[in-house]
Amino acid sequence: MPTSNVTFSTRAALLQKYSIPVMPLQPRQKRAFLDDWQHLATTDPVQIAKWNAENPNYNCAAVGRAGGFWILDIDDPTLFDRMEKETSHRLDEIDTLVVKSSGDKLHYYFTHNSRSDQMGNIYVKGADGAEIFSVRGHNAYVVSALSIHPDTGLEYEVILEPSFPCENEIPTAPAWLITWLLTYAKQSGATKTNAIPENIVGGSRNTTLASLAGTLRHRGAKKAAILASLQAVNQEQCKPPLDDDEVAKIAASYAKYPAGTPAPEPDYNHEAQKSSVCSRDGLKLNLVSLSDVQAELQEWLWDNRIPKNALCNLGGDADKGKSLTLYDIFARISNGTGFPDGAPNPFGGQPKKCLLMFSEGSLKTTVKPRMMVMGANMENIIAVKSVSHKDEKDGKKRQFYLQTDLDLLTRALHENPEIAVIGFDPLTNYLGDDCNMNLSQDVRRVLTPLGELAEEYGVTVIAITHFSKNIAMNAIHRIGGAAALVEVPRAAWCCMDDDDPENKGGFVFARIKNNLGKRVGGLCYRIEETFIAVQGKPSSQPKLVWGKPTEKTADDLMVVQNNPEMKGMAKARGWLETMFKDGKARQSSAVYSAALAVGITADCIKKSRQALRMESKNIEHTWFVRKHQGESQPWTMAADLGAPDSDPSTNPDDRDYDDAGGSDTWLEVQ
């Protein structure tokens, strides 16, 4: 691919779009052109234009900064498989900016949050000294897309750009990724550095100087050099400076460790013990050491789907079976039976009680008949009717609200220890008059105590919520109202239409998120008509009938149903995975022709190939493609190689295709 016409401005433009600071590098090099690049890197278009005027051939760098962006630079491709094995997650499931440098080396871009900011810069090397991966987070950079690699002479290539929730925003990294990176780095004795703040205030002076001393010793600095560096930082940046004796103690403490060993963790307690405020105006922080916390296994109401002792969200559009799904779970808990996927009853077959908050319909004509269809033990299904004063027989009654009446629910659980599950149908009707369901701060104030109540009393809370009307979102953002409605619960599932022709007219119980268990697929189901006797007469009622399991998640279904382009991508990816599951190579032109024949556009095939990291190779003037296996693996050809390329000198990856396509009240229960 020609590269001479790409200018520094063009290279910087991609990063400017995401507000990532840039700075020039020497042409066709990784070396910074500016001596003080840490402070001069910018998103200012005027300055970028000046640099371009100086030399349009400059390579470009993306700069990671505290409070801004960070980049995960993966040099060893075996890390992808190890990460998936140890976390059950894949990096390619993250919707962010991804750039390919050379070979299988990739850069993943993220916006900082509090946890990633604390990582600083991390460099992990293998036994041979080669870098495995690095985190560039505090005044560190990577070469950006469209720049020229100094060894290969090829451009750094954009593999993926983020599409959700906003195409011009870089997301934060998922918690599992940061946890895994920190664990891997610690186990491998990685070098970790953090940017030194310009002003180091009281409470962090000891910690910052200790971290610097550890880093210097790790790099081989002797006691005198460590002391000199600490003294300089202390005098220039600590506000106010520490005593000279204190600085000398830090230097001596770290100088005793062998050079080249990982820097020991600094003593965070020394200064904090002198400066922490634990009480004020009658208030105090309640602290606990993890040494006093007993580790426990996570228990499940429904294995790896609905956690015990926690809050769970059940969302979806209207008429998709949300309430029926809740009733089905209630029925199984009430009569001690297992779950439709074979998961056992969590109480060893012992029936338990369920508490239902229901405000949309009638207990007599809706809830009771449907529970009858489900086979529920009616003695164990308890419904909350209202809240009223103890001394009023026919007095004024009102609805239960979490914001004001959580103490009543607490009392009910204390008096009814057999209650194992609480259901809110829907949750938003029970938040409270002063809780704005569209403000996360309001919602968190209500749901956090509810989650704590679930953990304290060992109950599972299942809260039904409705999807918003905006279909241009991924599933976790479809829950109507504040994001906290799905962020606070530890698991979230939904009921959605199934796009599988074999389940036409059916639905899927699909995962939105599951913070506590392994990633499992959903379950298909149908809603069928059945008849039961009510007051001696036949009554037509909906019945939930479970079907086969599916690997589809809520996002998978959302993509297919709401976004034509992503629908094509999903179809293309599944088609490629099926075609290449044997691991053999096929002729590129034959693959494209076969895809077009089944209605998949060449553009969707191209993007899906990139997402799957498939490999292509020119063999005797003909391009072949296979699934990702690594350069060391031999190429084995499939029998169906197809017709020869019409233009054997052209790699199909580079072609342009047209897109075809409170106190005196009580809970009255029944």
Legacy VTK file of the C-alpha trace (Angstrom):
# vtk DataFile Version 3.0
C-alpha trace
ASCII
DATASET POLYDATA
POINTS 670 float
0.000 0.000 0.000
1.454 3.420 -0.924
2.285 5.521 2.104
4.150 8.585 0.799
1.037 10.780 0.545
-0.015 10.374 4.180
0.892 13.480 6.187
1.347 14.102 9.882
-1.978 15.982 9.945
-3.753 12.952 8.496
-2.144 10.687 11.077
-3.126 13.030 13.903
-6.707 13.489 12.675
-7.865 10.053 13.840
-6.666 10.744 17.379
-8.003 14.311 17.357
-11.459 12.878 16.746
-11.238 11.091 20.094
-9.475 14.030 21.868
-6.299 11.959 22.344
-3.176 14.163 22.635
-0.550 13.724 19.912
3.023 14.764 19.230
5.428 14.322 16.316
7.967 11.537 15.991
10.990 11.437 13.718
9.944 10.395 10.177
9.637 6.621 9.875
10.879 6.295 13.489
9.497 5.735 16.991
11.740 8.397 18.540
10.139 11.617 19.795
11.025 14.763 17.869
10.431 17.051 20.874
12.573 16.969 24.014
9.706 18.071 26.268
7.018 16.050 24.525
5.350 15.066 27.818
4.133 18.646 28.206
3.843 19.628 24.544
1.616 16.785 23.317
-1.724 18.313 22.413
-5.049 18.084 20.603
-4.818 21.730 19.453
-5.406 21.797 15.676
-3.331 24.969 15.281
-0.240 23.393 16.842
-0.769 20.185 14.881
-0.924 22.205 11.678
2.354 23.931 12.608
4.074 20.582 13.140
2.721 19.400 9.807
4.094 22.510 8.093
7.519 21.848 9.629
7.619 18.323 8.251
4.555 16.515 6.881
6.511 13.233 7.022
6.601 13.139 10.807
5.319 9.936 12.319
2.648 10.537 14.963
2.384 9.363 18.587
-0.665 8.909 20.840
0.196 10.017 24.365
-1.251 8.366 27.456
-1.798 10.741 30.349
-3.169 10.503 33.877
-6.856 11.368 33.851
-6.972 11.056 30.052
-6.255 7.992 27.950
-4.106 4.873 28.185
-2.999 2.315 25.653
-2.512 -1.427 26.049
0.345 -2.492 23.761
0.375 -6.273 23.185
3.513 -7.619 21.500
3.135 -11.351 22.242
0.093 -12.841 20.422
0.013 -15.862 22.781
-1.290 -13.448 25.400
-4.725 -13.451 23.750
-5.263 -17.179 24.334
-3.916 -17.034 27.883
-6.198 -14.129 28.695
-9.258 -15.944 27.359
-8.359 -19.140 29.248
-7.907 -17.327 32.560
-10.781 -14.833 32.339
-13.303 -16.368 29.886
-13.153 -12.997 28.110
-11.658 -11.933 24.800
-10.156 -8.587 23.921
-11.991 -8.538 20.611
-15.295 -8.341 22.493
-14.323 -4.816 23.616
-15.677 -2.087 21.367
-12.772 0.376 21.233
-10.058 1.756 18.968
-7.623 -1.005 17.958
-4.482 -0.423 15.870
-2.146 -3.043 14.387
1.556 -2.225 14.463
3.419 -5.149 12.882
2.769 -8.870 12.719
0.145 -9.694 15.339
1.060 -6.784 17.632
-1.935 -4.657 18.599
-2.670 -1.405 20.466
-5.949 -1.113 22.434
-7.044 2.416 23.433
-9.019 3.184 26.626
-10.198 6.179 28.640
-8.821 6.289 32.179
-10.987 5.540 35.200
-9.815 5.540 38.821
-8.440 1.978 38.649
-6.553 2.346 35.390
-5.119 5.673 36.533
-3.532 3.850 39.473
-1.798 1.382 37.143
0.549 4.021 35.779
2.916 2.515 33.218
3.597 -1.223 33.221
6.204 -3.094 31.179
6.141 -6.910 31.163
8.997 -8.818 29.541
9.548 -12.521 28.950
12.527 -14.627 29.958
14.249 -13.712 26.681
13.890 -9.994 27.411
11.267 -9.462 24.717
8.304 -7.332 25.704
5.058 -9.262 26.243
2.822 -6.279 26.836
2.921 -2.769 28.223
0.472 -0.256 29.634
1.154 3.310 28.476
-0.873 5.403 30.901
1.193 8.244 32.408
3.275 10.328 29.994
3.996 7.360 27.749
3.202 6.921 24.093
2.684 4.527 21.217
3.076 5.132 17.497
-0.334 5.927 16.025
-2.237 4.615 13.027
-1.027 5.491 9.504
2.508 6.129 10.788
5.311 4.146 9.133
6.845 1.229 11.026
10.631 1.658 11.055
11.313 -2.056 10.501
8.642 -3.127 8.020
8.096 0.163 6.193
4.339 -0.478 6.415
1.636 1.658 7.949
0.194 1.076 11.394
-3.326 -0.093 10.531
-6.694 0.683 12.156
-8.360 -2.663 12.897
-11.439 -1.397 14.738
-13.061 1.873 15.747
-15.628 2.136 18.564
-19.297 2.225 17.608
-21.168 2.167 20.935
-22.385 4.140 22.822
-20.909 7.004 20.807
-18.663 6.554 17.834
-16.409 9.448 18.858
-15.795 8.241 22.416
-13.143 5.859 23.690
-14.584 3.595 26.428
-13.038 2.749 29.766
-11.572 -0.719 30.111
-13.738 -3.434 31.692
-12.873 -4.292 35.285
-11.845 -7.852 34.393
-9.131 -6.586 32.039
-7.530 -4.220 34.569
-7.621 -6.921 37.253
-5.989 -9.431 34.928
-3.275 -7.026 33.771
-2.338 -6.132 37.344
-2.301 -9.802 38.393
-0.186 -10.856 35.421
2.224 -7.962 35.954
2.668 -8.789 39.632
3.252 -12.499 38.959
5.821 -11.766 36.264
7.766 -9.154 38.245
6.937 -6.387 35.799
8.417 -2.920 35.939
5.744 -0.487 37.072
6.155 3.276 37.027
3.810 6.121 37.791
4.087 9.727 36.782
5.271 11.948 39.638
2.735 14.728 40.287
4.019 18.288 40.024
2.611 19.003 43.485
2.892 16.164 46.002
0.677 17.082 48.928
0.623 15.862 52.528
-0.737 12.341 52.826
0.976 11.141 49.639
4.570 12.355 50.051
5.948 9.186 51.681
4.112 6.936 49.227
5.300 8.839 46.154
8.943 9.022 47.259
8.926 5.354 48.288
7.574 4.345 44.891
10.260 6.395 43.167
12.973 4.838 45.369
11.759 1.329 44.543
11.774 2.068 40.825
15.296 3.502 40.945
16.609 0.485 42.876
14.926 -1.863 40.436
16.889 -0.142 37.678
20.162 -0.585 39.570
20.613 2.834 41.223
22.751 2.865 44.367
21.917 4.477 47.704
23.588 7.833 46.987
21.809 8.193 43.628
18.461 7.234 45.139
18.914 9.739 47.958
19.894 12.540 45.584
16.826 11.933 43.405
14.483 11.811 46.377
15.947 14.994 47.841
15.447 16.839 44.559
11.824 15.735 44.196
11.158 16.438 47.872
12.445 20.010 47.696
10.870 20.909 44.356
7.534 19.073 44.407
6.508 18.058 47.956
4.158 20.588 49.566
5.526 20.981 52.234
8.795 19.017 51.946
9.460 16.096 54.282
12.276 16.325 56.840
15.680 15.379 55.442
15.916 12.506 57.941
12.627 11.067 56.665
13.843 11.193 53.055
17.114 9.519 54.062
15.206 6.696 55.787
13.208 6.019 52.610
16.355 5.915 50.462
18.163 3.601 52.914
15.153 1.309 53.210
14.954 0.669 49.455
18.705 0.629 48.810
19.005 -2.601 50.844
17.064 -4.595 48.244
19.011 -6.372 45.455
19.251 -4.358 42.263
17.058 -5.589 39.420
14.429 -7.208 41.624
10.844 -5.963 41.466
10.370 -2.864 43.567
8.730 -3.686 46.913
5.388 -2.139 47.634
5.749 1.195 49.512
4.533 1.562 53.074
1.288 3.428 52.580
0.476 3.628 56.289
3.282 5.757 57.695
2.059 9.209 56.709
-1.570 8.206 56.322
-1.728 7.273 59.989
-0.735 10.814 60.869
-3.047 12.599 58.420
-6.201 10.459 57.987
-9.396 11.872 59.498
-11.564 8.984 60.744
-14.235 11.007 62.542
-15.894 14.391 62.145
-18.961 16.020 63.682
-20.142 12.780 65.247
-19.652 10.846 61.983
-17.031 8.183 61.420
-15.716 5.864 58.750
-16.352 2.210 59.525
-13.203 0.401 58.401
-12.457 -3.296 58.206
-9.241 -5.126 57.442
-9.566 -7.894 54.888
-7.759 -10.135 57.381
-10.989 -9.974 59.409
-13.210 -10.792 56.415
-14.115 -14.442 55.860
-13.913 -15.374 52.160
-17.025 -17.131 50.876
-18.045 -18.879 47.682
-20.643 -17.170 45.544
-23.946 -19.042 45.781
-26.601 -19.101 43.089
-30.372 -19.154 42.994
-30.149 -20.249 39.353
-26.660 -21.568 38.637
-24.496 -18.932 36.914
-27.572 -16.884 36.014
-29.329 -15.468 39.086
-27.051 -14.966 42.135
-28.156 -15.585 45.698
-28.013 -12.773 48.247
-27.869 -10.109 45.557
-29.875 -7.766 43.352
-30.603 -8.870 39.768
-32.199 -6.939 36.905
-34.676 -8.490 34.453
-35.339 -6.134 31.537
-37.054 -6.082 28.187
-39.720 -4.524 26.014
-43.413 -5.041 26.677
-45.039 -8.387 25.839
-41.793 -10.368 25.811
-42.519 -12.484 28.897
-40.664 -10.664 31.680
-43.386 -11.235 34.276
-43.901 -14.824 33.135
-40.179 -15.479 33.544
-40.305 -14.059 37.076
-43.372 -16.185 37.882
-41.619 -19.286 36.524
-38.679 -18.681 38.868
-41.083 -18.064 41.771
-42.935 -21.294 41.021
-39.734 -23.354 41.029
-38.552 -21.876 44.326
-42.016 -22.229 45.888
-42.282 -25.942 45.124
-38.615 -26.946 45.310
-38.053 -27.929 41.669
-34.998 -27.346 39.468
-34.494 -25.047 36.490
-35.131 -25.631 32.769
-31.432 -25.903 31.849
-30.904 -28.723 34.350
-29.586 -26.524 37.157
-30.641 -27.946 40.522
-32.935 -26.301 43.019
-30.624 -24.216 45.209
-32.246 -25.363 48.457
-31.939 -29.095 47.861
-35.568 -29.421 46.803
-36.864 -27.703 49.915
-39.736 -25.299 49.054
-39.171 -21.667 50.006
-41.350 -18.559 50.122
-41.320 -15.764 47.545
-42.414 -12.152 48.092
-43.964 -10.310 45.133
-44.314 -6.545 44.668
-46.851 -6.266 41.838
-48.472 -3.010 40.715
-49.494 -3.424 37.070
-52.642 -5.557 36.907
-54.741 -7.632 39.235
-53.695 -10.281 41.733
-57.025 -12.030 41.157
-57.212 -12.100 37.355
-53.534 -11.943 36.401
-51.055 -13.093 39.027
-53.004 -15.946 40.627
-54.120 -17.646 37.368
-50.623 -17.411 35.872
-49.036 -18.816 39.011
-51.557 -21.667 38.764
-50.384 -22.388 35.218
-46.775 -22.427 36.439
-47.632 -24.968 39.150
-46.599 -22.673 42.001
-47.212 -23.604 45.624
-49.671 -20.831 46.501
-48.901 -21.091 50.218
-45.384 -19.940 49.429
-46.259 -17.003 47.165
-46.772 -13.818 49.186
-47.874 -10.544 47.617
-47.456 -7.082 49.131
-50.794 -5.267 48.890
-50.103 -1.907 50.526
-48.701 0.044 53.462
-50.999 1.333 56.202
-50.962 2.383 59.849
-51.185 -0.399 62.425
-54.206 1.039 64.232
-56.271 1.714 61.111
-58.607 -1.044 59.929
-60.075 0.639 56.907
-57.891 3.710 56.962
-55.897 5.247 54.190
-53.498 2.874 52.492
-50.657 3.626 50.153
-48.090 1.871 48.003
-44.784 0.561 49.314
-41.740 2.660 48.398
-38.120 1.581 48.776
-37.053 5.123 49.512
-39.183 5.407 52.668
-40.259 1.875 53.606
-37.146 -0.278 53.402
-37.276 -0.744 57.182
-40.693 -2.385 56.790
-39.287 -4.822 54.269
-36.417 -5.516 56.651
-38.911 -6.291 59.412
-40.911 -8.573 57.113
-37.776 -10.557 56.239
-36.857 -10.826 59.909
-40.330 -12.166 60.745
-40.478 -14.451 57.676
-37.043 -16.137 57.385
-38.386 -18.612 54.808
-38.562 -15.845 52.174
-35.813 -16.576 49.641
-36.768 -14.387 46.684
-38.276 -10.907 46.320
-39.643 -9.720 42.982
-40.456 -6.149 41.919
-42.786 -5.912 38.914
-41.738 -3.340 37.861
-38.981 -1.846 40.012
-39.475 1.758 38.924
-42.975 1.826 40.485
-41.421 1.231 43.901
-38.473 3.645 43.975
-40.297 6.530 45.686
-41.753 9.936 44.872
-38.495 11.765 45.578
-36.333 9.358 43.561
-35.848 10.483 39.962
-35.435 7.257 37.995
-33.383 9.150 35.406
-30.724 10.302 37.890
-28.117 7.708 38.805
-27.360 9.423 42.102
-31.004 9.114 43.183
-31.279 5.525 42.013
-28.054 4.464 43.723
-29.256 5.917 47.032
-32.275 3.602 46.828
-30.798 0.453 45.275
-27.541 0.255 47.236
-29.332 -0.288 50.580
-31.598 -2.819 48.853
-28.555 -4.766 47.688
-27.103 -4.647 51.180
-30.412 -5.931 52.571
-30.319 -8.850 50.120
-26.825 -9.799 51.246
-27.612 -9.431 54.963
-30.790 -11.545 54.890
-29.658 -14.028 52.248
-32.406 -13.260 49.730
-32.341 -12.760 45.989
-34.020 -9.628 44.637
-35.218 -9.775 41.023
-36.231 -6.379 39.674
-38.162 -6.086 36.412
-37.373 -3.005 34.325
-38.468 -1.805 30.900
-36.337 -1.084 27.860
-36.195 2.489 26.603
-37.512 3.463 23.178
-34.024 4.226 21.848
-32.963 1.148 19.936
-29.604 2.640 18.864
-27.913 1.410 22.047
-26.334 -1.754 23.309
-28.309 -3.816 25.796
-26.800 -2.476 29.005
-27.919 1.029 28.006
-31.394 -0.012 26.856
-32.723 -0.258 30.417
-35.028 2.759 30.735
-33.927 5.387 33.245
-30.598 5.972 34.931
-27.639 3.742 34.190
-27.553 2.793 37.883
-30.661 0.644 37.326
-28.412 -1.884 35.621
-25.044 -0.915 37.123
-25.969 -1.554 40.772
-27.435 -5.063 40.248
-24.803 -7.810 40.152
-26.472 -9.570 37.223
-28.827 -8.438 34.472
-30.886 -10.530 32.058
-33.569 -9.656 29.567
-36.388 -11.088 27.498
-36.131 -10.437 23.762
-37.453 -11.607 20.418
-35.506 -14.489 18.891
-34.287 -14.010 15.317
-33.739 -17.762 14.820
-36.091 -19.080 12.110
-36.365 -22.340 14.062
-37.891 -20.383 16.958
-39.991 -18.033 14.860
-42.318 -16.048 17.096
-40.302 -17.149 20.129
-38.093 -15.350 22.597
-34.724 -15.557 24.324
-33.881 -15.176 28.016
-30.534 -13.485 27.343
-27.617 -12.230 29.406
-26.901 -8.503 29.613
-24.228 -8.787 32.298
-23.143 -11.205 35.025
-20.514 -9.786 37.370
-20.372 -12.781 39.692
-20.264 -15.888 37.511
-18.947 -17.325 34.307
-20.362 -16.249 30.995
-23.229 -18.484 29.987
-25.594 -18.289 27.062
-29.328 -17.764 27.118
-32.372 -19.963 26.833
-35.011 -19.944 24.123
-38.661 -20.027 25.101
-42.135 -19.644 23.681
-45.382 -18.290 25.108
-48.274 -20.619 24.363
-51.945 -20.528 25.195
-53.281 -22.933 27.794
-56.558 -23.303 29.669
-57.212 -23.690 33.380
-60.415 -23.757 35.378
-61.216 -20.503 37.178
-64.476 -20.408 39.138
-65.549 -23.526 37.284
-65.012 -22.039 33.840
-62.162 -22.437 31.329
-59.780 -19.488 31.358
-57.191 -18.860 28.633
-53.784 -18.086 30.109
-50.262 -17.625 28.723
-47.814 -20.410 29.505
-44.044 -20.112 29.271
-42.489 -23.131 27.542
-38.693 -23.394 27.706
-36.691 -24.519 24.688
-33.087 -25.107 23.719
-30.055 -23.181 25.030
-28.421 -20.528 22.862
-25.059 -18.788 22.965
-26.643 -15.476 22.007
-26.327 -12.589 24.426
-28.595 -9.568 24.639
-26.062 -7.528 22.659
-25.983 -10.169 19.934
-29.745 -9.976 19.585
-29.744 -6.184 19.827
-27.213 -5.865 17.034
-29.122 -8.166 14.737
-32.479 -6.546 15.370
-31.591 -2.858 15.439
-28.598 -2.187 13.178
-28.600 -3.326 9.556
-24.825 -2.966 9.176
-24.078 -4.820 12.398
-26.663 -7.397 11.432
-24.642 -8.035 8.314
-21.441 -8.184 10.365
-22.941 -10.724 12.757
-24.092 -12.856 9.846
-20.707 -12.610 8.137
-18.784 -13.478 11.288
-20.916 -16.546 11.982
-20.596 -17.611 8.361
-16.785 -17.300 8.448
-16.500 -19.153 11.753
-18.517 -22.017 10.292
-16.612 -22.128 6.997
-13.174 -22.090 8.632
-13.849 -24.251 11.682
-11.681 -27.003 10.116
-8.632 -24.704 10.304
-7.863 -25.060 6.599
-7.071 -22.279 4.155
-9.293 -21.262 1.244
-8.795 -19.094 -1.775
-9.783 -15.504 -0.966
-11.737 -14.858 -4.140
-13.742 -18.060 -3.636
-14.622 -16.978 -0.103
-15.869 -13.590 -1.301
-17.881 -15.164 -4.122
-19.495 -17.666 -1.765
-20.355 -14.880 0.670
-21.976 -12.755 -2.021
-24.006 -15.781 -3.116
-25.649 -16.016 0.327
-26.309 -12.287 0.589
-23.267 -11.202 2.613
-21.524 -8.091 1.306
-17.810 -8.053 0.637
-17.443 -5.141 3.067
-19.004 -7.192 5.867
-16.700 -10.100 5.061
-13.671 -7.828 5.088
-14.535 -6.246 8.452
-15.413 -9.619 9.974
-12.114 -11.074 8.804
-10.317 -8.249 10.579
-12.359 -8.725 13.755
-11.558 -12.452 13.740
-7.852 -11.672 13.106
-7.850 -14.045 10.139
-4.606 -14.496 8.231
-4.004 -14.050 4.509
-1.050 -15.152 2.392
0.003 -14.900 -1.251
1.011 -18.366 -2.445
2.237 -18.614 -6.020
0.464 -15.364 -7.016
-2.852 -16.396 -5.421
-4.239 -15.072 -2.145
-5.460 -17.515 0.511
-7.102 -16.929 3.873
-7.494 -18.971 7.058
-8.477 -18.454 10.698
-5.857 -17.086 13.073
-3.235 -19.731 13.895
0.101 -17.897 14.003
2.914 -17.618 11.497
4.626 -20.795 12.696
1.714 -23.030 11.697
1.828 -24.549 8.178
-0.854 -23.675 5.664
-3.162 -26.634 4.925
-5.439 -26.163 1.938
-9.086 -27.194 1.821
-10.346 -29.138 -1.151
-12.794 -26.429 -2.244
-10.218 -23.815 -3.303
-12.441 -22.190 -5.889
-11.564 -20.438 -9.165
-8.266 -18.529 -9.616
-8.094 -14.802 -8.856
-8.855 -12.541 -11.762
-6.118 -10.218 -10.515
-3.557 -12.371 -8.640
-1.444 -9.337 -7.747
-4.168 -7.824 -5.586
-4.802 -8.802 -1.991
-8.601 -8.843 -1.494
-8.030 -7.104 1.849
-7.077 -3.943 -0.061
-9.858 -3.838 -2.628
-12.737 -1.362 -2.595
-16.188 -2.921 -2.786
-19.626 -1.401 -3.162
-21.836 -2.107 -0.153
-24.682 -4.338 -1.377
-26.567 -4.281 1.039
-41.112 3.915 58.714
-42.027 3.229 62.562
-45.818 3.317 62.889
-46.617 1.471 59.697
-46.520 -2.119 58.571
-46.653 -4.207 55.417
-50.039 -5.709 54.675
-49.490 -8.958 52.824
-51.774 -11.541 51.324
LINES 2 672
661 0 1 2 3 4 5 6 7 8 9 10 11 12 13 14 15 16 17 18 19 20 21 22 23 24 25 26 27 28 29 30 31 32 33 34 35 36 37 38 39 40 41 42 43 44 45 46 47 48 49 50 51 52 53 54 55 56 57 58 59 60 61 62 63 64 65 66 67 68 69 70 71 72 73 74 75 76 77 78 79 80 81 82 83 84 85 86 87 88 89 90 91 92 93 94 95 96 97 98 99 100 101 102 103 104 105 106 107 108 109 110 111 112 113 114 115 116 117 118 119 120 121 122 123 124 125 126 127 128 129 130 131 132 133 134 135 136 137 138 139 140 141 142 143 144 145 146 147 148 149 150 151 152 153 154 155 156 157 158 159 160 161 162 163 164 165 166 167 168 169 170 171 172 173 174 175 176 177 178 179 180 181 182 183 184 185 186 187 188 189 190 191 192 193 194 195 196 197 198 199 200 201 202 203 204 205 206 207 208 209 210 211 212 213 214 215 216 217 218 219 220 221 222 223 224 225 226 227 228 229 230 231 232 233 234 235 236 237 238 239 240 241 242 243 244 245 246 247 248 249 250 251 252 253 254 255 256 257 258 259 260 261 262 263 264 265 266 267 268 269 270 271 272 273 274 275 276 277 278 279 280 281 282 283 284 285 286 287 288 289 290 291 292 293 294 295 296 297 298 299 300 301 302 303 304 305 306 307 308 309 310 311 312 313 314 315 316 317 318 319 320 321 322 323 324 325 326 327 328 329 330 331 332 333 334 335 336 337 338 339 340 341 342 343 344 345 346 347 348 349 350 351 352 353 354 355 356 357 358 359 360 361 362 363 364 365 366 367 368 369 370 371 372 373 374 375 376 377 378 379 380 381 382 383 384 385 386 387 388 389 390 391 392 393 394 395 396 397 398 399 400 401 402 403 404 405 406 407 408 409 410 411 412 413 414 415 416 417 418 419 420 421 422 423 424 425 426 427 428 429 430 431 432 433 434 435 436 437 438 439 440 441 442 443 444 445 446 447 448 449 450 451 452 453 454 455 456 457 458 459 460 461 462 463 464 465 466 467 468 469 470 471 472 473 474 475 476 477 478 479 480 481 482 483 484 485 486 487 488 489 490 491 492 493 494 495 496 497 498 499 500 501 502 503 504 505 506 507 508 509 510 511 512 513 514 515 516 517 518 519 520 521 522 523 524 525 526 527 528 529 530 531 532 533 534 535 536 537 538 539 540 541 542 543 544 545 546 547 548 549 550 551 552 553 554 555 556 557 558 559 560 561 562 563 564 565 566 567 568 569 570 571 572 573 574 575 576 577 578 579 580 581 582 583 584 585 586 587 588 589 590 591 592 593 594 595 596 597 598 599 600 601 602 603 604 605 606 607 608 609 610 611 612 613 614 615 616 617 618 619 620 621 622 623 624 625 626 627 628 629 630 631 632 633 634 635 636 637 638 639 640 641 642 643 644 645 646 647 648 649 650 651 652 653 654 655 656 657 658 659 660
9 661 662 663 664 665 666 667 668 669
